[in-house]
Amino acid sequence: MKYLLILILFIPIQVFNQTNPELVVDKRVELIKNAEKYLGLRYRSKVGKSIFDCSGFVKYIMAGIGKNVTRSSVTQIHDGKRVKDIKEVKPGDILVFKGRNYRNNRPGHVGMVHHWSNDTLYFIHSSVAKGVVIDRISDPYYAKRFLQARDVLSQ
C-alpha cells in the first residue's frame, strides 16, 4: 500500500487527463457507421425528438456517442477546436459552410467528414435537395462555401 501511494504521487497528473487516441478512433468509426444508417432520409425528417436539418443531424449523431454540440450551424462553428489545415481533418470532424448566399460569410450549413479517398474529402450531411447524403467537398457548390472544420471528438 505504501508503494502504491508513492507511485501515485510521482505519476504526472497529465497521464490521467490524456485522451486515449485509440478510443477517439473507435468513436469516429462508431459515429460514421451510425450516420450512414440515415442515408437517404429526407431533409427535416423527424427522428425521435430530433429534426434532421443539417445541424440537427450533426447534433443527433454526435449525441449518439456522448458528444454534446450546439443545435445551430451558426453556433457549431464554435464547437470543439478549429482544424486549421483541411488536409488534417478526420472522420467525424464538423465541416461548416456558408449558406446559400456564398458572398455572406455567416455559417449556414454543416456536415461531418466521412472519409478521404484519392485526395478527395467526402462528407455526410443532410441536404435540402437530397436529404442525408455523402458529397465531395470539391463539388463547386460546397468548395466556394467552405468556412472551416471543427474537431469535437479529440477533446
KACOR-V624042 format. One line per field, one symbol per residue. phi: phi as a letter, one per 40 degrees, with the letter a starting at -180 (. if undefined). A space follows every 50 residues. Layout:
BEGIN
phi = ???
END
This chain:
BEGIN
phi = .ccccccccccccddcccccdccccdcccccccccccbdgccdgccbgcb bcccccccdcccccbgbcbccbcccccbcgbcccbdcbcbdgccbbbccc ccccccdaababdcabafgbcbbbabcdcbgcabbcccddccdcbcbabb bbccc
END
